[in-house]
């Protein structure tokens, strides 16, 4: 993995881990495109790596939205959720 891709994946994984430590049940990062992204169809550099690094922390992507930044480049807004712990069963009375 390239230096920039690795740095972005590590940064977002750290944020995902911090959200877990804070007790969050949802995590919504912004994934931007690299400055050198070409205009042809194909994989956006770093997005797969960032998503994989977040899911490796225990999150699961459930929604996905993409918009354009002020320069017309795509930005993704994925929504990740963690499973809620099951409520403790009550003992019969």
Secondary structure, DSSP 8 states (H G I E B T S, - for coil): --HHHHHHHHHHHHHHHHHHHTT-SEE---EE--TT--SSSS--TTHHHHHHHHHTTT-EEEE--EEE-TTS-EEE--EEE------------
